[in-house]
Amino acid sequence: MGCQSGRLLRAACGIAPQITCPLYLVAGKQDRLVPWQDAERVAREASGPVELVAIEDGNHVANNRVYKYRAQSADWMATQLGVAKC
């Protein structure tokens, strides 16, 4: 895939290895705007810790299936901030 995919992805090519902060990525596998494999690539190339959630029946950013990752993302953020989970 490399840096050929799309204009935005080409512009960001080579940036992911510079990301060292924790990342929580959500991708919908039915996204017609941005291929979910782009999130997979960022997760693979980033230098910091990454949590990738790929929602099988999710559309763009899995906005149609937010209930499938909302609690997980809240727990992830609580962990990153060092606060107790609800």
Secondary structure, 3 states (H helix, E strand, C coil): CCCCCCHHHHHHCCCHHHCCCCEEEEEECCCCCCCHHHHHHHHHHCCCCEEEEEECCCCHHHHHHHHHCHHHHHHHHHHHHCCCCC
